[in-house]
Amino acid sequence: MTAPAYFNIASHLATSAAQRPFAHAVIFPHGRDRDDRVSYTHLTYAQLNAECDLIARGLRTIGIQEGDRVVLMVTPSLDFFALTFALLKLGAVMVMIDPGMGLANLGQCIAEAAPQGFIGIGKAHAARVIYGWGRDTVRIRIRVGKPWFPGVESLREVREKGAAVSECRCAETRADAMAAILFTSGSTGVPKGAVYTHGTFYHQIEALRNVFGIEPGEVDLATFPLFALFAPALGMTAVIPDMDATRPAHVDPRRIFEAIEDFGVQHFFGSPALIDRVSRYGVAHGVTLPSLKRAVSAGAPVGNAVLERFSRMLEPQIPIYTPYGATEALPVAVIDSQTILSDTRAATDEGKGVCVGYPVPGVTVTIIAIDDAPIAEWTDDLCVAEGEIGEIVVAGGNVTECYYNRPESTKSAKIRDPATGRIFHRMGDVGYVDATGRLWFCGRKSHRVILDDTTLFTVPCEAVFNTHAFIYRTALVGVMRGPDTIPVICVELEPEHINADRRALREALHASGECYSHTRRIQTFLFHPSFPVDIRHNAKIFRDKLAVWAAKQPELT
């Protein structure tokens, strides 16, 4: 699958508008009446395309040019979709930054992107002024919504200027032209900006279409703004639920079921934390979701118990896909709940890792020896034997080739093949490929615990203890005691078992660990009231904070 030499991702929107002009492109919750009934607003494909053209003309009029980097800090809305495709149509470079990463990180990301334009809601502009974001580079400022902000043009004014211009052609960008810089939550340090080209988006969309069998006209429930943008490009209707997208672990499940039932949603995407919360409520209240054709969950491994519980709300043949990937490479591999629950689950519970399935067509997955240092050039000597745990590296059209303004990070994460020029991305994850070619995930490379005679990996160790009915989740950390590293399992209990006998639980966990060679070295189990986590996923555990906490506990002092 090769992208055209000249390609603009916004062309998908124009194609859908021509083929299905009156179909809904985006549906957004507008408000609620005094009886808590939700009302919606929407744009058809013809309307979204026309709005995109109008805004693109206005942006060009006020000085946004092809190649300009423009920060977009707008909450999920109809304007969010129109602005995104307008920037892409112009050939501008959209800079998207996860708002949940903290003010200091936001400022650092904006400084690295050095944007020429800044489009945001009032709060974003207030923060820009207070913290000096983009002070030296931003020359065009646009406000979305209220309130009025001094020295900043409103989106309404941009539309008015666009209405005075007749022509708006989609920029004839090369497939290798930069389309976006995406900053999302990183496992360590300040998040890095992954550079997306129009070709990267092309390969992602084709992979998603083919892997999941998505057809134009389907209705998608979009609980994550970035993934929501794929819906119009795939010809789907994007339904935005009434929720705070930055806090999926705290979603009101009734609002999710409401949106699914109101529009007969067929394609559902949710983070593991979201589907965990939704499935707990749904099963407890006898909710079923007969309209769904498929569900997709990504961002972190999905627990077997969560898959089993969510499946109970679906028709028997409906799969829950759990694709593996990252911002830099998505999707890499995919597996479905039926395969997991009937085939790979037992191996996971025995500590053999989480099977994430076969690589998607067009993506090469290789396992190399674990090394924390940069690797300048690819050689087959880097590869480990089949079944051996090593670092996961990937290559393909949907794999990003660099980080923006981060040469050292690019050097650490990318390997160039001198023979072909192809770039391999180091996922920062460890795993192995089995005899059938399936990929197994064993955790983050940076989270491994190195002992004097062996190395422990998080997922294989934690899975052994997670099978206990009283346990919500566990986390492996290493605590230094003099020259020695002590492996520790931190334990978070299910709420209903928070007062369980800790001594009896420790004995049970110790007995479980003795059953497997890779967990016998773990002798210390500490109970934590609530793990520190990334609120956007609630499954990305801050293990460094847990390690600091563990080191202070009486059992280790």
MARTORNU-71487 format. One record per residue (C-alpha): residue number from 0; residue in one letter; x, y, z. Coordinates in pm, whole numbers. Each point is the difference from the previous one (the first is absolute). Layout:
<recs>
   i aa      u      v      w
 NUM  A      X      Y      Z
...
</recs>
This chain:
<recs>
   i aa      u      v      w
   0  M      0      0      0
   1  T    168    319   -123
   2  A   -129    351     60
   3  P    -33    225   -306
   4  A    299    231    -51
   5  Y   -229    300     51
   6  F   -266    -47    263
   7  N   -193    213    251
   8  I   -189   -172    278
   9  A   -279    261    -21
  10  S    -92   -134   -345
  11  H   -190   -283    173
  12  L   -249    255    132
  13  A    -67    146   -346
  14  T    -49   -351   -139
  15  S   -256    -88    268
  16  A   -180    331    -56
  17  A    -33    -79   -369
  18  Q   -114   -359     52
  19  R   -223     44    309
  20  P    -73    373     38
  21  F   -300    -30    235
  22  A    140   -268    229
  23  H     96    117    346
  24  A    373     53     39
  25  V     12    119    362
  26  I   -264     -2    274
  27  F     69    195    318
  28  P   -196     33    329
  29  H   -115    359     21
  30  G   -163      6    344
  31  R   -265   -144    229
  32  D   -347    114     95
  33  R   -140     14    353
  34  D    -98   -367    -27
  35  D    362    -92    -88
  36  R    -88    -86   -360
  37  V    293     63   -231
  38  S    -27    204   -320
  39  Y    247    -35   -286
  40  T    141    215   -276
  41  H    162   -138   -312
  42  L    170     60   -334
  43  T    -64   -207   -308
  44  Y    292    -87   -224
  45  A    -99    276   -241
  46  Q    -24    247    289
  47  L    328   -107    161
  48  N    181     22   -331
  49  A   -147    343    -71
  50  E     89    118    352
  51  C    350   -135    -46
  52  D     37    189   -329
  53  L   -137    320    152
  54  I    240     -9    295
  55  A    293    -99   -222
  56  R    -62    303   -223
  57  G    -19    224    306
  58  L    319   -144    149
  59  R    185     56   -326
  60  T   -131    357    -13
  61  I    139     86    343
  62  G    338   -152    -81
  63  I      6   -374     79
  64  Q    210   -156   -275
  65  E     93   -348   -112
  66  G    261   -142    239
  67  D    -87    235    289
  68  R    -21   -173    336
  69  V   -324     80    183
  70  V    -82   -105    356
  71  L   -359   -120     34
  72  M   -133     10    357
  73  V   -373    -38    -49
  74  T   -236   -226    193
  75  P   -194   -271   -190
  76  S   -265    180   -204
  77  L   -119     58   -356
  78  D    260    279    -23
  79  F    273   -246    100
  80  F    -75   -221   -301
  81  A    -37    291   -242
  82  L    324    165    113
  83  T    197   -323    -17
  84  F    -95    -75   -358
  85  A     34    367    -99
  86  L    362      4    120
  87  L     74   -327   -178
  88  K   -163    129   -320
  89  L    223    309     10
  90  G    307   -217     41
  91  A     68    159    339
  92  V    150   -217    274
  93  M   -243    -67    281
  94  V    162     -9    346
  95  M   -210   -196    249
  96  I    102    -25    366
  97  D   -171   -217    258
  98  P   -139    256    251
  99  G     33   -240    292
 100  M    380      0      8
 101  G     36    309    224
 102  L     77    365    -60
 103  A    379    -35     13
 104  N      0   -276   -260
 105  L   -247    192   -215
 106  G    232    297     -9
 107  Q    299   -215    -87
 108  C   -189   -171   -283
 109  I   -111    333   -148
 110  A    354    136     23
 111  E    131   -303   -190
 112  A   -269     29   -268
 113  A     76    375    -47
 114  P   -345     61   -154
 115  Q    -94    289   -226
 116  G   -369    -26     90
 117  F   -201    -67    315
 118  I   -368    -97    -11
 119  G   -168    -62    333
 120  I   -287     56    237
 121  G     10    296    240
 122  K    172   -197    279
 123  A    275   -109   -237
 124  H     66    361   -103
 125  A      4    112    362
 126  A    262   -266     78
 127  R    194    101   -312
 128  V     24    357    123
 129  I     69    -82    365
 130  Y    271   -258    -73
 131  G    138    159   -315
 132  W    -68   -296   -229
 133  G    124     69   -351
 134  R     88    359     84
 135  D    289      9   -249
 136  T   -159   -189   -288
 137  V   -381     30      1
 138  R   -116    271   -238
 139  I   -363   -108    -57
 140  R   -244    -55    288
 141  I   -356   -125    -35
 142  R   -259    -44    275
 143  V   -273   -265    -11
 144  G   -319     72    197
 145  K    -40    247    283
 146  P    121    213    171
 147  W    145    288   -201
 148  F    378     20     29
 149  P    206    311    -77
 150  G    217     -8   -311
 151  V   -136   -337   -111
 152  E   -212    -54   -311
 153  S   -316   -205     48
 154  L    -87   -305   -207
 155  R   -314    187   -109
 156  E    217    275   -147
 157  V    211   -263   -176
 158  R   -317   -144   -155
 159  E   -112    347   -113
 160  K    332     55   -176
 161  G    -25   -343   -155
 162  A   -345     81   -139
 163  A    154    286   -202
 164  V    231   -241   -183
 165  S   -130   -243   -259
 166  E    277   -250    -69
 167  C    125   -266    241
 168  R    198   -290   -145
 169  C    147   -278    205
 170  A    376     53     23
 171  E    188   -242   -223
 172  T    224   -122    277
 173  R    248   -278    -53
 174  A    -68   -317    194
 175  D    323     61    192
 176  A   -101    359     92
 177  M    -55     65    370
 178  A   -371      1     91
 179  A      3      3    380
 180  I    213     -4    312
 181  L   -168   -207    269
 182  F    104     32    363
 183  T   -153   -266    222
 184  S     79   -128    347
 185  G    344   -158     19
 186  S    119   -262    248
 187  T    296    216    106
 188  G     92    366    -20
 189  V   -159    269   -215
 190  P   -220   -151   -273
 191  K    154     -1   -347
 192  G   -167    126   -315
 193  A    -43   -283   -251
 194  V     15    130   -356
 195  Y   -288   -122   -217
 196  T     15     40   -376
 197  H   -302    -13   -229
 198  G    130   -342   -102
 199  T      3   -115    364
 200  F   -369     89     31
 201  Y    -72   -171   -332
 202  H    151   -329    117
 203  Q   -170     21    338
 204  I   -343     51   -154
 205  E     46   -284   -248
 206  A    121   -230    280
 207  L   -297     84    223
 208  R   -243    -47   -288
 209  N    141   -339    -97
 210  V     77   -144    344
 211  F   -341     78    148
 212  G   -208    -27   -317
 213  I   -138    352     38
 214  E   -251    106   -264
 215  P   -126    348    -95
 216  G   -327     82    173
 217  E     83   -163    332
 218  V    -59    193    321
 219  D    300     46    231
 220  L     -4     95    368
 221  A    311    216     38
 222  T    114     20    363
 223  F    354    120    -82
 224  P     33    321   -208
 225  L    303   -104   -206
 226  F   -157   -331   -105
 227  A   -326    182    -69
 228  L    169    171   -295
 229  F     37   -334   -176
 230  A   -379    -45    -23
 231  P    -69    263   -272
 232  A    308   -117   -191
 233  L   -144   -353      6
 234  G   -347    113   -105
 235  M   -152    -67    343
 236  T   -227    220    208
 237  A    185    117    312
 238  V   -225     21    306
 239  I    161    192    287
 240  P   -137   -115    336
 241  D    -76    233    290
 242  M    321    -56    200
 243  D    330    158    104
 244  A    240   -154   -250
 245  T    299     78    226
 246  R   -138   -219    282
 247  P   -131   -324   -155
 248  A     37   -191    328
 249  H   -268    226    152
 250  V   -252    -16   -283
 251  D   -370    -37     83
 252  P    -85   -335   -166
 253  R   -361    110    -50
 254  R    117    276   -237
 255  I    192   -255   -208
 256  F   -300   -235    -24
 257  E   -221    301    -82
 258  A    208     94   -305
 259  I     23   -361   -121
 260  E   -377    -48     25
 261  D    -91    342   -145
 262  F    187    -61   -326
 263  G     35   -378    -29
 264  V    378     19     35
 265  Q    180   -282   -184
 266  H    367     77     67
 267  F    111     78    355
 268  F    342    115    117
 269  G     94     35    366
 270  S    310    -10    217
 271  P     38   -301    234
 272  A    -99    218    295
 273  L   -316    115   -177
 274  I   -119   -344   -105
 275  D     76   -131    349
 276  R   -223    265    157
 277  V   -270    -35   -265
 278  S     -5   -379     17
 279  R    -23     -9    381
 280  Y   -308    221     -9
 281  G   -148   -170   -305
 282  V     24   -354    133
 283  A   -131    105    342
 284  H   -306    161   -163
 285  G    -63   -254   -276
 286  V     90    234   -288
 287  T     46   -150   -346
 288  L    139    168   -313
 289  P   -157   -179   -299
 290  S     92    268   -256
 291  L    378    -43     38
 292  K    184   -178   -280
 293  R    337     30    171
 294  A    175    167    292
 295  V    360    116     13
 296  S    212     74    307
 297  A    357    130     -7
 298  G    246    203    205
 299  A     97   -276    243
 300  P    -54   -376     39
 301  V   -361    -92     72
 302  G    -53   -244    284
 303  N   -161   -334    -77
 304  A   -268     61    262
 305  V    -87    333   -166
 306  L    -28   -162   -344
 307  E   -217   -276    140
 308  R   -226    246    178
 309  F    -39    235   -297
 310  S    -69   -296   -231
 311  R   -303    -86    209
 312  M   -170    317   -127
 313  L     59    -88   -366
 314  E   -147   -251   -241
 315  P    196   -330     22
 316  Q    184     41   -332
 317  I    104    364     49
 318  P    375     47     56
 319  I    185    242    223
 320  Y    325     86   -177
 321  T    303     97    207
 322  P    251    143   -250
 323  Y    358     54    110
 324  G    185    314   -100
 325  A    110    345    110
 326  T    -27    358   -118
 327  E    313    -65   -207
 328  A   -135   -317   -159
 329  L   -370    -87    -16
 330  P   -123   -268    -45
 331  V    283   -253     30
 332  A   -183   -322     84
 333  V   -356    -99     84
 334  I   -184   -278    179
 335  D   -364    -47     97
 336  S   -168    -91    328
 337  Q   -125   -336   -126
 338  T    357   -113    -73
 339  I    125    134    331
 340  L   -269   -157    216
 341  S      0   -337   -177
 342  D    369    -38    -86
 343  T    265    232    148
 344  R   -155     82    338
 345  A    143   -303    180
 346  A    354     79   -115
 347  T    -39    362    115
 348  D   -116   -113    345
 349  E    308   -223     23
 350  G    226    299    -56
 351  K     86    -41   -368
 352  G    -98    353    -94
 353  V   -302    146   -177
 354  C    -55   -114   -358
 355  V    -70    303   -221
 356  G    -46   -202   -317
 357  Y    150    -11   -345
 358  P    162    308   -157
 359  V   -237    192   -226
 360  P     71    -21   -375
 361  G    279    235   -103
 362  V    164     11    345
 363  T    321   -187     79
 364  V     49   -100    364
 365  T    342   -111    123
 366  I    140    -79    345
 367  I    353    123     78
 368  A    229    -42    300
 369  I    -84    241    282
 370  D    228    302     -5
 371  D    -55    340    160
 372  A    252    173   -229
 373  P    -76    147   -345
 374  I     46   -231   -300
 375  A    118    188   -308
 376  E    -48   -261   -274
 377  W   -203   -311    -51
 378  T    165   -339    -26
 379  D   -155   -344     23
 380  D    246    -79    280
 381  L   -221    209    229
 382  C   -278   -261    -11
 383  V    -58   -255    275
 384  A   -114   -360    -36
 385  E   -367    -91    -39
 386  G   -179      4    335
 387  E    269    206    176
 388  I   -112    320    171
 389  G    157    311   -150
 390  E    -88    352   -112
 391  I   -280     36   -254
 392  V     91    195   -315
 393  V   -231     71   -293
 394  A     13    139   -352
 395  G   -269     88   -253
 396  G   -187    279   -174
 397  N   -197     88    314
 398  V    317     32    211
 399  T    128    352     69
 400  E    365     66    -83
 401  C     99    277    243
 402  Y    -92    233    285
 403  Y    -26    372    -63
 404  N    295    201    134
 405  R    116   -298    205
 406  P    310   -135   -180
 407  E    123   -192    305
 408  S   -340   -164     53
 409  T    -14    -89   -368
 410  K    349   -147     26
 411  S   -104   -213    299
 412  A   -328   -125   -148
 413  K     75    -47   -370
 414  I    228   -241   -184
 415  R     81     57   -367
 416  D     53   -294   -235
 417  P    296    109   -218
 418  A    -93   -253   -270
 419  T   -357    124    -56
 420  G    -26    335    180
 421  R   -293   -140    196
 422  I    -45    125    356
 423  F    -66   -239    287
 424  H   -174    146    306
 425  R     97   -131    343
 426  M   -330    -32    185
 427  G    160     18    344
 428  D   -191   -319     78
 429  V    128   -351     56
 430  G   -153   -318   -133
 431  Y     54   -298   -226
 432  V   -136   -169   -312
 433  D   -125   -357     35
 434  A     34   -287   -247
 435  T   -322     99   -180
 436  G    113    362    -53
 437  R   -216    155    270
 438  L    141    287    208
 439  W     -6    -18    381
 440  F     32    316    212
 441  C    198    -19    326
 442  G      5    363    117
 443  R    204    317    -35
 444  K    376    -36    -40
 445  S     59    274    258
 446  H   -212   -186    257
 447  R    203   -321      4
 448  V    157    -93    333
 449  I    361   -116    -37
 450  L    123   -240    268
 451  D    346   -151     39
 452  D    -85   -319   -187
 453  T   -317     75   -199
 454  T   -228    274   -133
 455  L   -366     23     95
 456  F   -256    148   -239
 457  T   -315    166    126
 458  V   -282   -163   -195
 459  P    108   -366     41
 460  C     55     51    374
 461  E   -313    202     73
 462  A   -230   -233   -193
 463  V     73   -285    239
 464  F   -128    203    296
 465  N   -282    178   -184
 466  T   -191   -329    -22
 467  H    -94     27    369
 468  A   -367     95     27
 469  F     60    270    264
 470  I    261    187   -206
 471  Y    -78    289   -234
 472  R    356     34   -131
 473  T    364    -39     98
 474  A    323    177    -93
 475  L    356   -135      8
 476  V    265    248    117
 477  G    362    -25    107
 478  V    120    153    328
 479  M    371     51     66
 480  R    143   -119    329
 481  G    371     69     -3
 482  P    142   -170   -310
 483  D   -299   -231    -32
 484  T   -333     41   -179
 485  I   -306   -136    182
 486  P   -289   -100   -230
 487  V   -331    117    147
 488  I   -358    -58   -107
 489  C   -226    292     86
 490  V   -363   -105     34
 491  E   -323    196    -48
 492  L   -310   -187    118
 493  E   -349     -1   -145
 494  P   -212    252    196
 495  E   -222   -269    148
 496  H    304   -183    139
 497  I    186    299    140
 498  N    -34   -137    357
 499  A    112   -354    -82
 500  D    251   -176    228
 501  R    335    133   -127
 502  R    202   -277    162
 503  A   -207   -271   -169
 504  L     26    184   -332
 505  R    378     23     25
 506  E     19   -374     66
 507  A   -224    -68   -302
 508  L    206    225   -226
 509  H    324   -155    120
 510  A   -140   -346    -77
 511  S    -99    116   -351
 512  G    347    141    -63
 513  E    165   -327    105
 514  C   -177   -178   -287
 515  Y    208    168   -272
 516  S    373     41    -40
 517  H    -17    365   -103
 518  T   -198    106    311
 519  R    175   -204    271
 520  R    245    279     72
 521  I   -288    230    101
 522  Q    -50    -20    375
 523  T   -138    344     85
 524  F   -362    105    -49
 525  L   -115    350     97
 526  F   -360    121     -1
 527  H    -58    345   -147
 528  P   -337    178     38
 529  S    -15    135   -357
 530  F    277     -9   -261
 531  P    123    330   -147
 532  V   -106    -16   -363
 533  D    -32    201   -319
 534  I   -362    118     26
 535  R    -45    -21   -377
 536  H     41   -377      3
 537  N     -8   -104    367
 538  A    207   -301   -105
 539  K    332    177    -47
 540  I    138    -36    350
 541  F    265    245    124
 542  R    237   -272    119
 543  D    275    246     89
 544  K   -231    158    259
 545  L   -100   -342    127
 546  A    367    -96     38
 547  V     63    311    213
 548  W   -304    -84    213
 549  A    103   -365     35
 550  A    348     96    119
 551  K   -154    183    297
 552  Q   -220   -285    121
 553  P     79   -170    334
 554  E     42   -339   -166
 555  L    302    136   -189
 556  T    152    233    260
</recs>
